[in-house]
Amino acid sequence: MSAPDEVEVERLADRVHGSGLSARLYDPFLWWGEKGGLSKKRERLLQAARGEVLEIGAGTGLNLAHYPSGLKRLVLTEPEEHKAARLLKKAKELGVEAEFVRASAEALPFDDESFDTIVATLVFCTVGEPEQAIAELRRVLRPGGCWLFIEHIRSDRPAIGRIQDRIRRPWASVADGCQCNRRTIEMIEAGGFTVELKSVADKALMPPVARPIVAGTARPG
Ligand SMILES: C[S@@+](CC[C@H](N)C(=O)[O-])C[C@H]1O[C@@H](n2cnc3c(N)ncnc32)[C@H](O)[C@@H]1O
């Protein structure tokens, strides 16, 4: 595999949902969960970031304050223009030095094996073609590299899982395409990664529809 061309990168970035309103509401919507422990989870996860780091779907920049110092390179990707504008502003305010690239996870404009660490938090619920995106992450990650993730996944409590299945569509229509019943861990493993879960949280960090929240690492298997 090789890097997609510019036209493909732009075409796939253009497909990502979003609006000025949802970008504006994103941080207030997550405020309670961040205070309740999500921010701590981000901080703990990102301590493992090393070398050349690529963040996927960086959103409004809620990870920015948690990157360790001494990284060789930090590349922040975000396909949605309103969130990207907020990301840029927050990075400036925090004095974070990074490269900003408009790209979706399905088409990453980087050579094979370019990064030591990939970060994706609360992203794979929303990615349109998760299998394609996972293959892209595998392509750009170096052997021995590590993908650090936080995701909300389909509950394995049967009653909750069934509710998530039923409300998937209406939830997606108000939440920028977020699929609340996605079995993301199984998808990552099917994409050739070995997953190590560090935590599974089923408490009020997010609304019940978007729980549990898992944090962990995935390494090319
Ligand atoms: C729920 S937000 C999470 C934002 C941020 N990562 C965080 O932890 O707060 C989902 C993010 O994924 C981005 N996104 C949606 N589809 C994507 C795709 N196909 N590729 C990359 N990012 C995508 C959205 O624009 C949005 O910024």
The ligand as a Tripos MOL2 file, in Angstrom:
@<TRIPOS>MOLECULE
LIG
   27    29     1     0     0
SMALL
NO_CHARGES

@<TRIPOS>ATOM
      1 C1        -16.3700   12.7140   19.1950 C.3       1 LIG1
      2 S1        -15.2120   13.6730   18.3320 S.3       1 LIG1
      3 C2        -13.6860   13.3460   19.2280 C.3       1 LIG1
      4 C3        -12.7370   14.4900   19.1440 C.3       1 LIG1
      5 C4        -11.4280   14.3050   19.9440 C.3       1 LIG1
      6 N1        -10.6550   13.2180   19.4170 N.3       1 LIG1
      7 C5        -11.6870   14.0870   21.4100 C.2       1 LIG1
      8 O1        -11.1600   13.1470   21.9910 O.co2     1 LIG1
      9 O2        -12.4020   14.9140   21.9840 O.co2     1 LIG1
     10 C6        -14.9590   12.7440   16.8550 C.3       1 LIG1
     11 C7        -13.9380   13.3810   15.9640 C.3       1 LIG1
     12 O3        -13.6450   12.5180   14.8750 O.3       1 LIG1
     13 C8        -13.6370   13.2570   13.6930 C.3       1 LIG1
     14 N2        -13.9610   12.3550   12.5940 N.ar      1 LIG1
     15 C9        -15.1670   11.9790   12.1320 C.ar      1 LIG1
     16 N3        -15.0410   11.1410   11.0850 N.ar      1 LIG1
     17 C10       -13.7190   10.9880   10.9160 C.ar      1 LIG1
     18 C11       -12.9380   10.2590    9.9750 C.ar      1 LIG1
     19 N4        -13.5160    9.5120    9.0390 N.pl3     1 LIG1
     20 N5        -11.6160   10.3480   10.0680 N.ar      1 LIG1
     21 C12       -11.0090   11.0900   11.0340 C.ar      1 LIG1
     22 N6        -11.6900   11.8020   11.9360 N.ar      1 LIG1
     23 C13       -13.0250   11.7450   11.8710 C.ar      1 LIG1
     24 C14       -14.6880   14.3250   13.9070 C.3       1 LIG1
     25 O4        -14.5590   15.4200   13.0160 O.3       1 LIG1
     26 C15       -14.4330   14.6760   15.3390 C.3       1 LIG1
     27 O5        -13.4530   15.6470   15.4850 O.3       1 LIG1
@<TRIPOS>BOND
     1     1     2 1
     2     2     3 1
     3     2    10 1
     4     3     4 1
     5     4     5 1
     6     5     6 1
     7     5     7 1
     8     7     8 2
     9     7     9 1
    10    10    11 1
    11    11    12 1
    12    11    26 1
    13    12    13 1
    14    13    14 1
    15    13    24 1
    16    14    15 ar
    17    14    23 ar
    18    15    16 ar
    19    16    17 ar
    20    17    18 ar
    21    17    23 ar
    22    18    19 1
    23    18    20 ar
    24    20    21 ar
    25    21    22 ar
    26    22    23 ar
    27    24    25 1
    28    24    26 1
    29    26    27 1
@<TRIPOS>SUBSTRUCTURE
     1 LIG1         1 GROUP 0 **** ****
